[in-house]
Amino acid sequence: MIEVQHLVKQYGSKRAVDDISFTVRDGEILGFLGPNGAGKSTTMNILTGYVSATSGTVAIDGHEILEEPLEAKKKIGYLPEMPPLYVDMTVEEYLSFVFDLKKVKLPKQQHIEEVCNLVRIGDVRGRVIRHLSKGYRQRVGLAQALLGSPDVLILDEPTVGLDPKQIIEIRTLIRELGEHHTVILSSHILPEVQAVCDRVIVINKGRLVADGTPEELSHALSTDHKLTVRVEGPEAEILETFRRLRHIDKAESLGEREPGCYDFNVEAASGYDIRRSVSGAVFEHGWALLGMRSSELSLEDIFLQLTEDPTEGGDV
Amino acid sequence: MGAILRRELNAYFRGAIGYVYLALFFAFTGVIYFIIVYSGLSSMMYTFAYAFYIGMYLIPLLTMRLLSEDRKLRTDQLLLTSPVRLSELVVGKFLAAFLVFALGISMMIPEAVVLSAFSAFDWPVFFTSLVGILLLGAASIAICMLFSALTENQIIAAVLGFVSMLLLSILDQFASVVSSETIKNALLGLSFYTRFFNLTLGVIDFSDVFFFFSVTGVFLFLTARVLEKQRWS
């Protein structure tokens, strides 16, 4: 659906985007992950034809954005970082304007109604956008992107500035939209990408540093098997027992987390599954095992690991 | 294009600018009309002569926010990522300003009708003058629009527009104090007033019409190029 090849964007002497290539399949939800200033917004602006790349190509459903801009743009709904709202208009007027601007061929009133219901702004349709809260503005921006039911949705930090309840609503909505649209969304919030996306692209300093499913990425990087275990019992004795188990490299206590219960980090030599021996040892001594989770690398760790460039000092 | 034209036209009258422009234009030209009637003249030549200056000096009010505001509020991201050609965008905005300008000019029609009821009124002259002022307006709007595309600050766009209108409107006075024949002729050739004055005499000269058309076309084209260039920088 989207094919990006060797994208470069040069601003003066600064390379905002440095040779990024990727493809997005039909119906995929792709997350762009990267710190602020990594080049996420610039990439999105190039994908949507708002700025032009210094070199490289972008094709939306076979239409190159520079060669056939109208065909390509017809297929895209774009929510930029700052929703492009005419604040002097009412929501109704604004959506009607965007509908005409995009030359949508659907029945107007009905389509606007549907989109409003989808993003739940039906109750503010008659209000002037200037007087709307940040959350509503964001949703009007989303409604604008959805008008004309484009195949591709490009959403730049769609949950920024929303309260937790709204964030969950928008995420759920994006998941729903992913069933009928190809979605690219950017974020610097890792759990968000993890919760919403089928695939993640990590960008740092304009470069693509990783590309894969959230699971793939964490598997690829987690070479060691670490467990976090919560046990009720005497701290020192438990720690001693763990250390004597086979294949265990390291065991450390994280301290008392509940009255009488302690958390331990247990690390096995690479390639060994130690869950059985750990739980067995706990039961043998008559202690209570209250929790065990494998501390595979979270996206957060991956992110830090990938974006930390030891040669350039940690200015990430 | 229709969508942009309608939005811009509405925007003039949603805020104060459309009303302020029309009020000022009507007030200034109204005073001149009153003087004409009061002094017993049956020609609207003076009204048009004043409308020339008033129109040109007020046009920056109409054009200042046309493109600068979009850049400032980032609504250009919507316009430029929609399936719309740059030419549609520029012409749509231009036409909105032009229609408001024409609305101001249209007040001269009832003025002429009233005058013609009480005197021998020269309708052909009135008609060519009307064409002249509309052509002049189109060219001036196109020039001022370019300044609006160059900056995201409305005030700067308005000031630059006003200064350029001021210079253009007194080009023929410059010409009269220049000694070199070549420069004098060049200035007169570019002078909006000379071109406009020819049209107010009741004769439509093709070269004058062509002049205003080309100025309009060139500046609309330049505006589109500026917008295009902003995508590449």
HADDOCK unambig.tbl for C-alpha pairs under 7 A between the chains (distance, minus, plus):
assign (segid A and resid 11 and name CA) (segid B and resid 233 and name CA) 6.92 0.50 0.50
assign (segid A and resid 48 and name CA) (segid B and resid 81 and name CA) 5.79 0.50 0.50
assign (segid A and resid 49 and name CA) (segid B and resid 81 and name CA) 5.81 0.50 0.50
assign (segid A and resid 50 and name CA) (segid B and resid 77 and name CA) 6.26 0.50 0.50
assign (segid A and resid 50 and name CA) (segid B and resid 80 and name CA) 5.73 0.50 0.50
assign (segid A and resid 50 and name CA) (segid B and resid 81 and name CA) 5.58 0.50 0.50
assign (segid A and resid 50 and name CA) (segid B and resid 231 and name CA) 6.43 0.50 0.50
assign (segid A and resid 51 and name CA) (segid B and resid 231 and name CA) 4.27 0.50 0.50
assign (segid A and resid 51 and name CA) (segid B and resid 232 and name CA) 6.19 0.50 0.50
assign (segid A and resid 52 and name CA) (segid B and resid 231 and name CA) 5.56 0.50 0.50
assign (segid A and resid 52 and name CA) (segid B and resid 232 and name CA) 5.30 0.50 0.50
assign (segid A and resid 70 and name CA) (segid B and resid 83 and name CA) 4.60 0.50 0.50
assign (segid A and resid 70 and name CA) (segid B and resid 84 and name CA) 6.67 0.50 0.50
assign (segid A and resid 73 and name CA) (segid B and resid 81 and name CA) 6.22 0.50 0.50
assign (segid A and resid 73 and name CA) (segid B and resid 82 and name CA) 5.86 0.50 0.50
assign (segid A and resid 73 and name CA) (segid B and resid 83 and name CA) 5.12 0.50 0.50
assign (segid A and resid 74 and name CA) (segid B and resid 82 and name CA) 6.93 0.50 0.50
assign (segid A and resid 74 and name CA) (segid B and resid 83 and name CA) 5.41 0.50 0.50
assign (segid A and resid 84 and name CA) (segid B and resid 74 and name CA) 5.56 0.50 0.50
assign (segid A and resid 84 and name CA) (segid B and resid 75 and name CA) 4.24 0.50 0.50
assign (segid A and resid 84 and name CA) (segid B and resid 77 and name CA) 6.39 0.50 0.50
assign (segid A and resid 84 and name CA) (segid B and resid 78 and name CA) 5.82 0.50 0.50
assign (segid A and resid 85 and name CA) (segid B and resid 75 and name CA) 6.06 0.50 0.50
assign (segid A and resid 86 and name CA) (segid B and resid 75 and name CA) 6.91 0.50 0.50
assign (segid A and resid 97 and name CA) (segid B and resid 3 and name CA) 6.02 0.50 0.50
assign (segid A and resid 97 and name CA) (segid B and resid 7 and name CA) 6.99 0.50 0.50
assign (segid A and resid 100 and name CA) (segid B and resid 3 and name CA) 5.44 0.50 0.50
assign (segid A and resid 101 and name CA) (segid B and resid 3 and name CA) 5.31 0.50 0.50
assign (segid A and resid 101 and name CA) (segid B and resid 4 and name CA) 6.96 0.50 0.50
assign (segid A and resid 101 and name CA) (segid B and resid 82 and name CA) 6.99 0.50 0.50
assign (segid A and resid 102 and name CA) (segid B and resid 82 and name CA) 5.71 0.50 0.50
assign (segid A and resid 102 and name CA) (segid B and resid 83 and name CA) 5.80 0.50 0.50
